[in-house]
Amino acid sequence: MISQPARSSTYSGTISTVNVNGVRAAAGKDNGLLHWLASTESDIVCLQETRATDEQTRKSLAPALDSGWFLSHAEPGVKGRAGVAILSRREPDAVRVGIGADQAGTWCPVDEFATTGRYVEAYFDDLTIASVYVHTGEADTPMQDEKYRFLDAVGARMTAMTRDFVIMGDWNVAHTELDIKNWKGNVKNSGFLPQERAWVSSMLAAGYSDVVRDLHPGVPGPYSWHSYRGRAFDNDAGWRIDYQLARGEIAGRAKQAVVEKAATYAERWSDHAPVSVQYK
């Protein structure tokens, strides 16, 4: 167990999150993930859906790792599904894989989601960073029930955290009508169900800040996911499901947030765009 003294973070810099939709594919594309990593000003990058073993992920990201990035990776529990990672320009002080909390809120290393490749947490001085992947779900099915259990486990960890904390990733939940272009057509679909949206509200009530929404109040989007189907990308018919939720002193130092949507459909290297937040 890592002790968690109640102190404020001194971190200043840019943190990004992106669902890469398969790290081998994203890294293998011209002007893809490796090109983006070489050009980004971010010094911490959270990845979701690596869909690869640790060995495969390291091989795909070898040019970035050789240039100085450090990789903290939670392998998928099922081949070809999930997988989350944290890339950082400095080595973390410690890393924890898997999610769970007992009633006292302390770390519990063994539970349903310990080896599913959906959660990894890294410590940098007085700041904790987590990369999370919440699966899509399907209304009124066991898959949706599992999604709720996972959200509950993540929520328990979030409420137990006493350090400055930024947890980010693909949540597969659009919180409000501003976060999904076609909200009327999705009110009964996973990703926009009342219980999912209420979970996000409960985390905000517990003291977390949706820093991208705070910096873009009252406007549709900015959407971070666009389907490859039809003209969703060209028409900006997307979902805002990639969040950075921050609690502690660092939340108030989020000064700029951008969704790095590709200029054209052909230039996309994932169906998600990087979401980058500058903290000062």
C-alpha positions in Angstrom: 0.0 0.0 0.0 1.2 3.5 -0.8 0.6 6.1 1.9 -1.4 9.1 0.7 -0.6 12.3 2.7 -3.1 15.1 2.2 -0.9 17.6 0.4 -1.3 19.7 -2.7 0.5 19.0 -6.0 3.2 21.3 -7.3 2.8 19.8 -10.8 2.8 22.2 -13.8 2.5 21.0 -17.4 0.2 19.4 -19.9 -1.5 16.1 -19.5 -3.2 14.2 -22.4 -5.5 11.2 -22.7 -6.5 9.3 -25.8 -8.1 6.0 -26.7 -5.7 4.7 -29.3 -8.0 2.0 -30.7 -5.2 -0.5 -30.8 -1.6 0.7 -30.0 0.0 -1.4 -32.8 -2.4 0.1 -35.4 -2.1 3.6 -34.1 1.7 3.5 -33.9 2.0 1.9 -37.3 0.1 4.6 -39.2 1.9 7.4 -41.1 1.6 10.5 -39.0 0.0 8.4 -36.3 0.6 7.9 -32.6 4.4 8.0 -32.8 4.4 11.2 -34.8 2.0 12.7 -32.3 4.1 11.7 -29.3 7.2 13.2 -31.0 5.4 16.6 -31.4 3.3 16.9 -28.3 4.1 19.2 -25.5 2.5 16.9 -23.0 4.7 15.3 -20.4 2.1 12.7 -19.2 -0.1 10.8 -21.7 -2.8 8.3 -20.7 -3.7 5.6 -23.3 -6.7 3.3 -23.5 -7.5 0.3 -25.5 -3.9 -0.7 -26.3 -5.2 -4.2 -27.1 -1.7 -5.6 -26.8 0.5 -7.4 -24.4 3.2 -5.4 -22.6 5.8 -6.8 -25.0 3.8 -5.9 -28.0 3.1 -2.4 -26.6 6.7 -1.7 -25.9 7.7 -2.9 -29.4 5.1 -0.6 -31.0 6.2 2.3 -28.9 10.0 1.6 -29.1 10.9 4.9 -30.9 9.1 6.9 -28.2 10.6 4.9 -25.4 14.0 5.2 -26.9 13.5 9.0 -27.0 12.9 9.1 -23.2 9.3 8.2 -22.5 8.5 5.8 -19.7 5.7 3.3 -20.0 3.4 2.0 -17.2 1.0 -0.5 -18.8 -1.8 -2.7 -17.6 -2.1 -5.6 -20.1 -5.6 -6.7 -21.3 -7.2 -9.5 -19.4 -8.7 -10.8 -22.6 -6.7 -10.9 -25.8 -7.4 -8.0 -28.1 -9.6 -6.1 -25.6 -8.9 -3.2 -23.2 -5.4 -2.4 -22.0 -4.5 1.0 -20.5 -1.2 2.8 -20.1 0.5 5.9 -18.8 3.4 7.4 -20.8 5.5 9.9 -18.9 8.7 11.9 -19.5 9.9 10.9 -16.1 9.8 7.6 -14.3 6.9 7.3 -11.8 7.7 6.9 -8.2 5.3 3.9 -8.1 2.7 2.2 -10.2 -0.4 0.2 -9.3 -2.5 -1.9 -11.7 -6.1 -2.9 -11.2 -8.9 -1.3 -9.2 -10.7 -2.0 -6.0 -11.3 -0.6 -2.5 -12.6 -2.1 0.7 -15.0 -0.3 3.0 -12.3 1.7 4.7 -11.2 3.0 1.3 -7.8 1.5 1.3 -6.1 -0.3 -1.6 -7.5 -3.8 -2.3 -5.3 -5.6 -4.8 -7.6 -8.5 -5.6 -11.1 -8.1 -7.0 -13.1 -8.6 -10.2 -11.1 -5.9 -12.1 -7.6 -6.6 -10.9 -6.4 -8.1 -14.1 -8.8 -6.8 -16.8 -6.5 -4.1 -18.2 -8.9 -1.2 -17.4 -7.0 0.7 -14.8 -3.5 1.8 -14.0 -2.3 4.4 -11.5 1.0 6.2 -11.3 2.6 8.4 -8.6 4.7 11.5 -9.4 5.8 13.2 -6.2 2.6 14.6 -4.7 0.4 13.9 -7.8 -1.4 10.7 -8.7 -2.4 10.0 -12.3 -4.8 7.3 -13.4 -5.7 6.0 -16.9 -9.1 4.2 -17.0 -11.1 2.4 -19.7 -14.8 1.9 -19.1 -16.2 -0.6 -21.6 -19.2 0.3 -23.8 -21.9 -1.8 -22.2 -25.3 -2.7 -23.5 -28.5 -1.7 -21.8 -30.3 -4.4 -19.8 -27.6 -7.0 -20.2 -25.0 -8.5 -17.9 -22.4 -6.4 -19.8 -24.1 -3.3 -18.5 -24.3 -4.7 -15.0 -20.5 -5.2 -15.2 -20.1 -1.6 -16.3 -21.9 -0.4 -13.3 -19.8 -2.5 -11.0 -16.7 -1.2 -12.5 -17.9 2.4 -12.2 -18.7 1.7 -8.5 -15.1 0.3 -8.0 -13.6 3.3 -9.7 -15.8 5.7 -7.7 -14.7 4.0 -4.4 -11.1 4.6 -5.4 -11.8 8.2 -6.3 -13.5 9.1 -3.1 -10.7 7.4 -1.1 -8.0 9.4 -2.7 -6.6 12.2 -0.5 -3.7 13.3 -2.7 -4.1 15.6 -5.7 -5.5 13.3 -8.4 -6.3 13.4 -12.1 -8.1 10.4 -13.4 -8.7 10.3 -17.1 -9.6 8.1 -20.0 -12.4 6.8 -22.1 -15.4 6.6 -19.8 -18.0 5.7 -22.4 -20.5 7.9 -20.7 -21.8 11.2 -22.0 -22.8 13.2 -19.0 -25.2 15.8 -20.3 -27.1 16.7 -23.5 -24.2 19.0 -24.4 -21.8 16.0 -24.5 -23.5 14.1 -27.3 -24.7 15.5 -30.6 -27.7 13.0 -31.1 -28.8 12.8 -27.5 -32.4 12.3 -28.3 -31.6 9.2 -30.3 -29.5 7.7 -27.4 -31.6 8.1 -24.3 -32.1 4.4 -24.0 -28.6 3.4 -25.1 -25.6 2.6 -23.0 -23.4 5.6 -22.7 -26.3 7.9 -22.1 -28.4 6.0 -19.5 -29.7 7.8 -16.4 -27.7 5.6 -14.0 -24.4 6.2 -15.9 -25.0 10.0 -16.1 -25.9 10.0 -12.4 -22.6 8.4 -11.6 -20.7 11.2 -13.2 -22.8 13.7 -11.3 -22.0 11.9 -8.1 -18.3 12.2 -8.7 -18.6 16.0 -9.3 -20.7 16.2 -6.1 -17.8 14.4 -4.3 -15.4 17.2 -5.3 -14.1 16.3 -8.7 -13.9 18.8 -11.5 -14.6 17.9 -15.2 -11.9 20.3 -16.2 -12.6 20.3 -19.9 -16.3 21.2 -19.3 -15.3 23.8 -16.8 -13.1 25.4 -19.4 -15.8 25.1 -22.1 -19.0 25.9 -20.3 -22.4 25.8 -21.9 -21.3 24.7 -25.4 -21.9 21.5 -27.3 -18.8 19.2 -27.0 -16.0 19.6 -27.7 -16.5 16.0 -28.9 -13.6 13.6 -28.6 -15.1 10.5 -30.3 -16.6 10.3 -33.8 -17.7 7.1 -35.4 -15.9 5.9 -38.5 -19.3 5.3 -40.1 -21.0 7.8 -42.4 -20.1 11.4 -42.1 -20.0 11.7 -38.3 -16.5 13.2 -38.4 -17.2 15.7 -41.1 -20.5 16.8 -39.5 -19.0 16.8 -36.0 -21.7 14.4 -34.8 -19.7 13.1 -31.9 -19.6 12.2 -28.2 -17.6 13.8 -25.4 -16.7 10.7 -23.5 -13.0 11.2 -22.8 -12.7 13.1 -19.6 -10.1 14.4 -17.2 -11.6 14.5 -13.7 -9.4 16.3 -11.2 -9.6 16.8 -7.5 -7.4 18.8 -5.2 -5.5 22.0 -5.7 -4.5 20.9 -9.2 -8.1 21.1 -10.4 -8.1 24.9 -10.0 -4.9 25.2 -12.1 -6.4 23.8 -15.3 -6.0 26.8 -17.6 -6.5 25.4 -21.1 -8.1 22.4 -22.6 -8.2 21.3 -26.2 -9.5 18.3 -28.1 -6.9 17.6 -30.8 -9.3 16.6 -33.6 -7.6 15.8 -36.8 -7.9 18.3 -39.6 -9.4 15.7 -42.0 -10.9 12.3 -41.8 -7.9 10.8 -43.7 -5.5 12.1 -41.0 -7.2 10.3 -38.1 -5.2 7.6 -36.4 -8.0 6.6 -33.9 -11.7 7.2 -33.7 -10.9 9.2 -30.5 -8.9 12.5 -30.5 -6.4 13.4 -27.8 -7.8 15.5 -25.0 -5.0 17.7 -23.6 -5.2 20.0 -20.5 -2.6 22.5 -19.4 -2.1 22.9 -15.7 -0.3 25.9 -14.4 
